[in-house]
Structures are given as C-alpha cells and as structure tokens.
Amino acid sequence: MAVTDTRKKELIDKFKIHENDTGSTEIQIALLTERINYLTEHFKIHKKDYHSKTGLMKLVGRRKGLLEYLKKNNYEKYRRILKELGLRK
C-alpha cells in the first residue's frame, strides 16, 4: 500500500490533538495528502492507469471537503495544516 505503518504513525504523532487521537480532521487530511502524493508519483510512471486516477480524484475531493470543514470551524488550524503539509490555497 502507499502509506507504510511507520509513516502513518509519524503523521498521527505529528498532528494528534490529544494522546489517543487517531481520527481528527488534521490527521485525516495529512493521511489523505500522503496517499495523494504517492499516487501522483505513481502516475508519472503509469500514465494510462485510469482506474487509479478516478480514485485519486475521489481522494482529492474528500481532502477538499475536510479542508473546507476545518476552514469554517477553526481557521488557525486550517492555516497551520496548509503550511505544514505544503498545500496551497
């Protein structure tokens, strides 16, 4: 799979809000971004993989929705996560 267990734990540790946090909005955005980056690299090699490209578009849409939710509810966290993940808005 795209995201290894160790990389996943690193992202969770970096973006967690409290000790047992594994599914907050920030963590979900970070994990989706990692998968999106992996698939983007995948398409540089496999240009005709149209089925995976459909999945990529779904991931981008899901991340966009989570970012809009975060922007609406906590603008400071939204700005911080954009900066840390290197996303542009």
Protein Blocks (a to p, Z undefined) as FASTA:
>chain_A
ZZdfklmmmmmmmmpmblmlckbfklmmmmmmmmmmmmmmmmmmmmmlmklmmmmmmmmm
mmmmmmmmmmmmommlmmmmmmmnopaZZ
